[in-house]
Amino acid sequence: MDKSWMHADRRSLKFQIGVDNFLKFALANASDKSSICCPCMKCCNIDEFSIRVIKDHIYFNGICTEYKQWKWHGEPSTMNNDRVAESETVDFHPDLGEVGDENSGIEEREDEEISRDSNEFLKFVEDGDMPLWPGNTKTTKMNAIIESFNLKAKHGISDHCYSDMLMMIAMFLPEGNVIPVTVQEAKKSLAALGMGYEKIDACPNDCVLYRGEDLT
């Protein structure tokens, strides 16, 4: 099994295809599909999550390149390869296709969801890495969104005012800039990368957060 993708750029097609294939492999061999070892650089197969969370971790943190034999995800050891090869047989019926895996239909749908989500995630990663305007080498689109959104949260700027502010900034930037011009566009980019936010009431001195019954 080719694992060279583990060393590839996380924004490359090679890495994307490798991640998709790994997730399919892990899902097919998992005894509990909601609790699978995460091989990202941060978790190192210690923590367990669903396949969707693992996908996000791999893109954000990278995959542990020292994890050369996927033993925590069902890959047999080199010593057992011969015995495994002899025992792996698949019955085939011309009308029914492959027989023997009653969950194949479910896994195929899950594989399609993983691939679709990965493509969407990768699109937002590449989009966020775009320079704020052609020729700019200091600021990316995502940097501009994060900095402006932090300013919005810090000063309690309303959504309507924030959208107007983005439109004004876009007018002052060079032609061809890619800064979003509405709060909806900015939120969509942040949410796709797992950077959503939760608004919590706090005292004026920021020493107490109010939740649930405390709000009254």
C-alpha positions as CSV (number, residue, x, y, z in Angstrom):
1,M,0.0,0.0,0.0
2,D,1.4,3.3,-1.1
3,K,2.0,5.7,1.9
4,S,4.2,8.3,0.2
5,W,1.3,10.7,0.4
6,M,1.9,11.0,4.1
7,H,5.0,13.2,3.3
8,A,3.2,15.3,0.6
9,D,1.9,18.9,1.0
10,R,-1.5,18.8,2.8
11,R,-2.9,21.1,0.0
12,S,-1.9,18.7,-2.8
13,L,-4.2,16.3,-4.6
14,K,-1.8,13.5,-3.7
15,F,-2.4,14.1,0.0
16,Q,-6.1,14.4,-0.5
17,I,-6.4,11.1,-2.3
18,G,-4.1,9.4,0.3
19,V,-6.3,10.7,3.2
20,D,-9.5,9.5,1.4
21,N,-8.0,6.0,0.9
22,F,-6.7,5.8,4.5
23,L,-10.1,6.8,5.9
24,K,-11.8,4.2,3.8
25,F,-9.3,1.6,4.9
26,A,-9.7,2.6,8.6
27,L,-13.5,2.6,8.3
28,A,-13.6,-0.8,6.7
29,N,-11.5,-2.4,9.5
30,A,-13.0,-0.6,12.4
31,S,-14.9,-2.6,15.0
32,D,-16.5,0.6,16.3
33,K,-16.9,3.1,13.5
34,S,-17.6,5.9,16.0
35,S,-14.3,5.3,17.9
36,I,-11.2,5.0,15.7
37,C,-7.6,5.8,16.7
38,C,-6.5,9.2,15.3
39,P,-3.1,9.2,13.7
40,C,-2.6,12.9,13.5
41,M,0.6,14.5,14.8
42,K,-1.3,15.7,17.9
43,C,-3.2,12.5,18.9
44,C,-0.6,9.9,17.7
45,N,-3.2,7.1,17.9
46,I,-3.8,7.7,21.6
47,D,-7.2,9.5,21.2
48,E,-10.2,8.0,19.4
49,F,-12.8,9.9,17.4
50,S,-15.3,9.5,14.6
51,I,-14.0,9.3,11.0
52,R,-15.1,12.9,10.3
53,V,-13.1,14.3,13.3
54,I,-10.1,12.3,12.3
55,K,-10.2,13.7,8.8
56,D,-10.2,17.3,10.2
57,H,-7.3,16.4,12.5
58,I,-5.2,15.1,9.7
59,Y,-5.7,18.2,7.6
60,F,-5.1,20.6,10.5
61,N,-2.3,18.8,12.3
62,G,-0.8,16.6,9.6
63,I,-0.5,12.8,9.9
64,C,2.3,11.1,12.0
65,T,4.8,10.1,9.3
66,E,6.4,7.6,11.7
67,Y,3.2,5.6,11.6
68,K,4.4,3.4,8.8
69,Q,2.4,0.2,9.6
70,W,-1.2,1.0,10.2
71,K,-1.6,-1.7,12.9
72,W,-4.2,0.4,14.8
73,H,-6.4,0.5,11.7
74,G,-6.4,-3.1,10.7
75,E,-3.2,-3.5,8.6
76,P,-1.7,-7.0,9.3
77,S,1.9,-7.3,10.3
78,T,4.4,-8.3,7.6
79,M,4.8,-11.8,9.2
80,N,1.1,-12.5,8.7
81,N,0.8,-11.2,5.1
82,D,1.0,-14.7,3.5
83,R,-1.7,-16.2,5.8
84,V,-4.0,-13.2,5.3
85,A,-3.6,-13.3,1.5
86,E,-4.6,-17.0,1.5
87,S,-7.7,-16.4,3.7
88,E,-9.0,-13.4,1.8
89,T,-11.6,-14.5,-0.7
90,V,-14.5,-12.7,-2.2
91,D,-17.6,-14.5,-3.7
92,F,-19.0,-12.8,-6.7
93,H,-22.4,-13.2,-8.3
94,P,-23.0,-11.7,-11.8
95,D,-26.3,-10.2,-10.7
96,L,-25.6,-9.3,-7.1
97,G,-22.0,-8.2,-7.3
98,E,-19.7,-8.9,-4.4
99,V,-21.2,-11.1,-1.6
100,G,-20.1,-11.5,2.0
101,D,-20.1,-7.9,3.3
102,E,-23.6,-7.0,4.4
103,N,-22.5,-3.5,5.3
104,S,-20.9,-2.7,1.9
105,G,-23.7,-0.4,0.9
106,I,-23.5,1.6,4.1
107,E,-19.7,1.8,3.8
108,E,-19.9,3.0,0.2
109,R,-22.2,5.8,1.2
110,E,-19.9,6.7,4.1
111,D,-17.0,6.7,1.6
112,E,-18.8,9.1,-0.7
113,E,-19.5,11.4,2.2
114,I,-15.9,11.4,3.3
115,S,-14.7,12.2,-0.2
116,R,-17.3,15.0,-0.6
117,D,-16.4,16.5,2.7
118,S,-12.7,16.3,2.0
119,N,-13.1,18.0,-1.3
120,E,-15.1,20.8,0.3
121,F,-12.6,21.2,3.1
122,L,-9.7,21.3,0.8
123,K,-11.4,23.9,-1.3
124,F,-11.7,26.2,1.7
125,V,-8.1,25.6,2.7
126,E,-6.9,26.5,-0.8
127,D,-9.3,29.5,-0.9
128,G,-8.1,30.7,2.5
129,D,-4.4,30.5,1.4
130,M,-5.0,32.9,-1.5
131,P,-3.2,36.3,-1.3
132,L,-5.5,39.1,-0.3
133,W,-4.9,40.7,-3.7
134,P,-2.8,39.7,-6.7
135,G,0.9,40.2,-6.0
136,N,0.5,40.5,-2.2
137,T,2.9,38.2,-0.3
138,K,2.2,39.3,3.3
139,T,-1.5,38.7,3.9
140,T,-3.9,35.9,2.9
141,K,-7.6,35.9,2.6
142,M,-8.0,33.9,5.8
143,N,-5.7,36.2,7.8
144,A,-7.9,39.1,6.8
145,I,-11.1,37.3,7.8
146,I,-9.7,36.2,11.2
147,E,-8.3,39.6,12.1
148,S,-11.4,41.5,11.1
149,F,-13.7,38.9,12.8
150,N,-11.6,39.2,16.0
151,L,-12.1,43.0,15.8
152,K,-15.8,42.5,15.3
153,A,-16.1,40.3,18.5
154,K,-13.8,42.6,20.6
155,H,-15.9,45.7,19.9
156,G,-19.3,44.1,19.6
157,I,-19.8,45.2,16.0
158,S,-23.1,44.2,14.6
159,D,-23.4,41.9,11.6
160,H,-24.8,44.7,9.4
161,C,-22.0,47.1,10.4
162,Y,-19.4,44.4,9.9
163,S,-20.7,43.8,6.3
164,D,-20.5,47.5,5.6
165,M,-17.0,47.6,7.0
166,L,-15.9,44.7,4.7
167,M,-17.4,46.5,1.7
168,M,-15.5,49.7,2.6
169,I,-12.2,47.8,3.1
170,A,-12.7,46.1,-0.3
171,M,-13.1,49.5,-2.0
172,F,-9.7,50.7,-0.6
173,L,-7.8,47.5,-1.5
174,P,-6.2,47.0,-4.9
175,E,-8.3,45.7,-7.7
176,G,-8.8,41.9,-7.7
177,N,-8.8,41.6,-3.9
178,V,-10.7,38.5,-2.5
179,I,-11.8,39.8,0.9
180,P,-15.5,38.7,1.6
181,V,-18.0,41.6,1.5
182,T,-20.7,40.1,3.7
183,V,-20.7,38.6,7.2
184,Q,-22.3,35.5,5.8
185,E,-19.3,34.8,3.5
186,A,-16.8,35.3,6.3
187,K,-18.7,33.0,8.7
188,K,-19.0,30.3,6.0
189,S,-15.2,30.3,5.5
190,L,-14.5,30.1,9.2
191,A,-17.1,27.4,9.9
192,A,-15.8,25.2,7.1
193,L,-12.4,25.2,8.8
194,G,-13.8,24.4,12.2
195,M,-13.4,28.0,13.4
196,G,-17.0,28.7,14.4
197,Y,-17.7,30.8,17.4
198,E,-20.2,30.9,20.3
199,K,-21.5,34.1,21.8
200,I,-21.5,34.1,25.6
201,D,-22.7,37.0,27.8
202,A,-20.0,38.3,30.2
203,C,-19.7,41.0,32.8
204,P,-18.2,44.4,31.7
205,N,-14.9,43.5,33.3
206,D,-14.7,40.1,31.5
207,C,-14.4,38.3,34.9
208,V,-17.6,36.2,34.7
209,L,-19.3,34.3,31.9
210,Y,-23.1,33.9,32.1
211,R,-24.8,30.7,30.9
212,G,-28.1,29.0,31.3
213,E,-30.0,30.1,34.5
214,D,-27.3,32.7,35.3
215,L,-28.6,34.8,32.3
216,T,-31.6,35.7,34.4
